[in-house]
Amino acid sequence: MKAGLSDVLMITGRNKRALEDHFDRAPDLERSLELKGDETRLDAVQHASGLGPIHYVRQGAPKGLGHAVLCAKQHVGNEPFAVLLGDDLIDESEELLSTMIDVQAKTGGSVIALIEVEPSQISAYGCADITTIAGEDYVQVNSLVEKPSVEEAPSNLAVIGRYVLHPAVFDVLEETGPGRGGEIQLTDALQTLAKGEGDGAGIYGVIFRGRRYDTGDKLSYLKAVITLASERAEFGEDLKTWMKEFLG
């Protein structure tokens, strides 16, 4: 929403009803808070459901990220769109998504987010082979390699879960067969666009140097909770004081 995207589609799977419930209205709770005159908590409860229209589509079967993106084709139509992976947490104070939207509008292609990682860690990520562009703060992506070995990696630039894609990716995904892990890989479709020509061709990268947490990793998840909680105005100072006492 902060980046100006007011229409949200969530691709969900089995046992993910908690997502829909979280962003739904809670009339009983709202009424109770209203009767108590607790405007602060009432505003907090209503915030999530007032962000904008949120839609949901079930993926049906775990056929990979590429298939999940393809599930959005009818909703998106012929417009550029952003893909945000839920386990990649980036604080709302960062300007990454806004920057990527600007780069997509400028280039007419698709844009991926990249981070620099230790070379020894690159095998856990998709990796980008890039060419710098003189005078620009984004790069041209020549090719993508999914989880390469350290020896085969073309760089230490890892793909993270933020994309701004041209709708041409849908046609490519429809022709993309199962790849690594027997799933339809978004990386394979982007590889095709990177080497293609015409409308929607070309992949570009924005190198992100802000704070990002992989909440699919247990330790990173805990770091995210503690870091962001310590910055909250209502209890951050108390939390930091407690942590100092706890660590002795």
N, C-alpha and C positions, 0 to 999 in steps of 0.2 A: 504493500500500500504506500509506503514511504517513497518508493521509486516510481509511483504514478500508475501502478497496475491495479485497477479496481475490480477486475473480474477474475475470480480464482476458481480453478477446477482442480480437485484433488482426486488422484487415481489411487484407489484403495484396494485392499484385498480382504480375505476372510479375517474375522475377529478384529477389525479396525473400526468398529462402530464408535469407539471412544472419541475418534476424531470428529465425527459428525455431532456427537453429543456435546463436545467441548465448545464448538462454535454455534450451537443452537441456542435459542432462547430458553430461559429457566423461569417460567412465569410464577411458579409457587415461591421460589426463592426471592425473586424480584418483588413480589407482593409483600412478603414477610419483611424484607429490608425497608420497603417503602412505608409500611405501617410503623416500623421502629424509627423512622426518620433518619436512617443510616445512609445518607446520600453518597458518602465516600465509597462504601462497599457496593452500593447499588450501581454507581457509575462503573466500577471495576467489573462487575458481573455483566453489565450490558455492553462493555467495550468490544468483546470478541464478536458478538452477534451483530454489532453495528458497523463493522469494518467495511462491509460491502457484500455484493452477491457472491456466495460460495456454493459451488456445485460439486457433485460427487459422481464418479463413474467407477464401477468395479472392474478390475482387470480380469477377474475370473480364474486365471491360471498364471502361475509364476513363470512367464515366458521371457523374462528379461526386461531391462530398462528400455530397450528399443521398442518392444511390444507395448510397454506402459505408455510411452510417448505416443505411439500410434493410436492408442485408445482415445486420445484427445482430438483426433483429426476432425470429427464432425463438429465438436464444440469450437475449435479454434478457427476453422475455415481457412481463408487465404490471407492470413495476417501473420507477421512475425510474432513470436511468443517466447516467454521465458519458461525454463524448466528449473525447478528448485528441488533438490533431493532433501528429504526431511531429516536425514541423519547428519547432514553437513550444516552445522549451526554457525551462522555469521551474524554478529551483533548488528542491530538495526542502525547504529551510528555510522557504520561503514558505507561507503558510496559505491561498492563494487557493482551492484546490479544496475544502478543508474548509469555508470560508466559503460557497462556492456551494452546497454540499450542505445547509448549515443554512438558507440562504435558500429553496431549493427546498422543503424540508420545511415551512417557515413559510408560504409563499405557495401551494403546490400547483400552480404553473405550471412554466415552464422558465426557466433562468437562463443568461445569457451573460456572458462576461468582456469588459470594456472597458478600453482605455487611452486616455489623452489624447495626441494627436499634434499636430505642427505642422499648421496648416490646409493648408499647401501639400502635405502628404503624404497627406491623407485619401483622395485618389483611388486609392490603392493598397490600400484596405481596404473592408470593409463598414462602413457608418456608421450610428449609432443616433440616432434622434430620441427624447429622453427627457423624463420629468417627474420631478422630485424628489419624495420622499415624506417628509413631516414626521416627524422623530423616528427615521428609519431610515437605515441606512448602505448601502442599495441603492436603485436607481431603477426606475421603471416605464418599459418600452420601448414607445413608441407605434408606431414603424415602423422598418424597416431599409431602407437603400438600398445596393445593391452597387456599390462603386467609383464614387461620384458625382464630378462635377467640383467644383472648389473653390467655384464659385458656387452649386451646387445642394445642397451638403452641409448637412444640418440642424444639425450640431455638429462638434466635433473629436474625438468619441469613436469610436474604432475597435474593431471586433470582433476579438478574437484567438482562438486555437485551444483554448479551454476552454469546454465547455458541460456543463450538468447538465439533462437533458431529461426531460419527462414522456412516458410511452409513447404518449400521444395523437399524438405527432409521426409515428409510423409510419403511421397511417391517412391523415394529411395527405400524407406523402411518396408513398404509393401513388397519390394522385390528382394529384400535382404533375408537370407536364410539363417537358420540357427548357426551360431558361431561358438565361441569359447563357452564351455559349460552347457552346450546344447540350448543356449538362449539366444534370442535376437538382440544383438548388441548395438546400442546407439553408436558406439565407437566405429563399428563397421560402416554404418550409414554416413557418418561424418567423414570417414576416410574417402568414400566415394565422392562426396561433395567437394572435398579438398582438391581432388584431382580432376574434377569436372569443369565444364564450361557452361556459359549461359546464365539464365535467371536463377539466382539463389546459390550459385557455385561460389566456392571460396570459404575457407575457415580461417578465422582470426582469433588471436588469444590476448586476453588481458592478464598480466601478471599481478597477482594479488599479494600484498605484503602486510595486510591487516590481520586481525585476530579471527581465527577459524578453528572450530572444534569438530572433530569426528566423533559424534555421540554414539556411533556404533561400536566404538572402543570404550571399554569400561572405565579405564583411567582417564581418558580424555573427557568422557561424560562427567565424571566427578569434578575434574578441573573446571569444566564449563559452569556447573552448578555453583561451585564455590566462588569462582571469579565474578560471575554476573550477580550473584546474590550479595557479594561484598560491596557492590557498587549501587545497590538499591538504597534510596534515600531513607526509607522507613525503618530498615534494620541493618544496613551495611556496617555502620560503625560498631554496633553492638556485636555483630558477627565477628568482625576483625578483632575486637577486644577479647572475645571468647577464644578465638583461634590462637591468639598469642598466649593466653593462659593455658590452653590445652597442650600446646607444644612446649610450654615451659621454658 
